[in-house]
Amino acid sequence: MKGKIALSVFVPALLALSVSPASSAGVTAAADGGVTAKGEGEQFVKLARNVGCWYRADEPERLTVGSRTLWGTVQITRCTPRPPDKCHVTAAIANPIYNVKHKDDGWKSCKKKTLKVGYTCQDLVTKHQYMTVGSIAMVCKGHTQSHVFPSKKVTQFCA
């Protein structure tokens, strides 16, 4: 009897450990959905078998020298031949503590797209760290998958 109780407690715990990832970067979750890191900051969200999109967040930058506006972009670079039914993309420019500017694209069809958000600096005297933070949510036949992903931090003259 003791052997059966110990085994019935041990097996579910072992299964839970084998399914849950140690970290979210560079792993694929369960068989039907997950996030996989790719090269050059590109990641892939798999919603179901052969259904998903590749996406990335680019570091905030200025388009011209001396400009007061930092631009951050979040891109869906491509989707599988059979794309998810709907996608929801957001982009934000953030410092390490909070978002300073946010843009929401809403629920639309999943396809290659770029969402750009701009933040106008009040002061070009002090340096601060900024990053672009994006989120993507997808729906396909009632199944959902979402992921929040940041770019690398950059130090810019901006306040």
PEFENMO-V385854 format. One record per residue. N is the residue number from 1. SS is DSSP state (2 for helix, 1 for strand, 0 for the rest). D_FIRST is the distance of its C-alpha to the first C-alpha in Angstrom with 1 decimal. Layout:
n->(N N)
ss->(SS SS)
d_first->(D_FIRST D_FIRST)
This chain:
n->(1 2 3 4 5 6 7 8 9 10 11 12 13 14 15 16 17 18 19 20 21 22 23 24 25 26 27 28 29 30 31 32 33 34 35 36 37 38 39 40 41 42 43 44 45 46 47 48 49 50 51 52 53 54 55 56 57 58 59 60 61 62 63 64 65 66 67 68 69 70 71 72 73 74 75 76 77 78 79 80 81 82 83 84 85 86 87 88 89 90 91 92 93 94 95 96 97 98 99 100 101 102 103 104 105 106 107 108 109 110 111 112 113 114 115 116 117 118 119 120 121 122 123 124 125 126 127 128 129 130 131 132 133 134 135 136 137 138 139 140 141 142 143 144 145 146 147 148 149 150 151 152 153 154 155 156 157 158 159)
ss->(0 2 2 2 2 2 2 2 2 2 2 2 2 2 2 2 2 2 2 0 0 0 0 0 0 0 0 0 0 0 0 0 0 1 1 1 1 0 2 2 2 0 1 1 1 1 1 1 0 0 1 1 1 1 1 1 1 0 0 0 1 0 0 0 0 0 0 0 1 1 1 1 1 1 1 1 1 1 1 0 0 0 0 0 0 1 1 1 1 1 1 1 1 1 0 0 0 0 1 1 1 1 1 1 1 1 1 1 0 0 0 0 1 1 1 1 1 1 1 1 0 0 0 0 0 0 1 1 1 1 1 1 1 1 1 1 1 1 1 1 0 0 1 1 1 1 1 1 1 1 0 0 0 1 1 1 1 0 0)
d_first->(0.0 3.8 5.4 5.3 6.5 8.8 10.0 10.8 12.7 14.3 15.8 17.7 19.0 20.2 21.9 23.6 24.9 26.2 28.1 29.7 32.7 33.6 37.1 39.0 41.9 42.0 38.7 37.9 35.1 33.1 34.5 36.6 38.1 38.9 41.6 43.0 45.7 48.8 51.9 54.6 52.5 51.7 48.2 46.7 44.6 42.8 42.2 41.1 41.7 45.3 46.1 46.9 49.7 50.8 52.1 53.2 54.8 58.0 59.1 61.6 65.2 68.8 70.8 74.1 75.0 75.7 74.0 72.3 69.6 66.2 64.7 61.1 59.9 56.7 56.8 55.0 56.3 55.2 52.7 51.1 53.3 51.3 51.2 48.9 50.4 51.3 51.3 51.8 53.2 54.2 56.0 56.7 58.6 56.7 57.1 54.0 53.7 54.6 56.1 59.9 60.6 58.5 59.1 57.1 57.7 55.8 54.0 56.1 55.8 54.1 56.7 58.3 59.5 60.4 60.0 62.4 62.5 65.3 65.5 69.0 69.2 71.1 72.0 72.3 72.7 69.2 66.3 62.9 59.8 59.1 56.7 56.3 53.0 52.2 49.6 48.9 47.0 46.8 45.9 45.5 44.5 42.6 40.7 41.7 41.7 43.5 44.3 46.4 48.3 50.9 53.8 54.6 56.3 60.1 62.6 65.6 68.6 67.6 66.9)
